[in-house]
């Protein structure tokens, strides 16, 4: 239990927002709202796209469950506003949120801390994308630096695809990332807690149709297979969980996050891809799935996350 008593809270579930992941955020928020209400919490929907955040203070909200995804919700902007309002919120603080959404900056920090992540190049044109292909090898992944849910992502298998891939990614972000493709098992690990008390939940192995785990297959189809237990050797699971914990702590995350990892098929070496500091909570989402495998129901997960709500600069 945190320093705030949930029994007397008026909780805002922040959902929707202005990012390209708005639709997914609304689905996450509705699930969280229903779960919190089922536990007797005075929870209320609040869409920052439709309402001024200052209304949170005016209406007496005492904490926020952040179910926003992507820009203007998962990137430190809303977190900074909530710090100014003095309203505790779930998930990582301002700095960790702003770093984690920036894949390039995240990679720099992970690499500096000795954590494995695929090689990469930042590019500014189709020509630089083609040059990156020569450096990183084929296949290669091209994606916007500060988007989630695989939006704007392309897998390059031929040089003539570079221009279209760059154009697609650049429509969503001026910063475009080219990344070495790691062929192997795609896995993800949810992490709950803070620093020394952080806990990695069971590893989930993702088997997407034709290996295409895109926006559609993440949220709107039932063709993707999720394996938990992962089916990987126990030692590999433990290694992946430890890497995820190190990645989480390296960025100073708190509350909860989900860490995405690729395991090289030949060497069985795990590589960090990215971290999500406000993970999805839809019917297709992976954190609730992992929590269930650990014996935690969806409402229990929501309550644990809510209890962790805090401020970077709490005054008392």
PyMOL commands that set and color helices and strands:
alter all, ss='L'
color gray80, all
select helices_A, chain A and resi 6-8+22-38+54-58+77-85+94-100+103-112+126-136+159-170+195-197+209-211+215-219+234-250+286-293+298-307
alter helices_A, ss='H'
color red, helices_A
select strands_A, chain A and resi 10-14+42-46+63-66+88-89+120-123+140-144+154-156+176-180+184-192+199-200+204-207+225-227+256-264+270-276
alter strands_A, ss='S'
color yellow, strands_A
deselect
rebuild
show_as cartoon
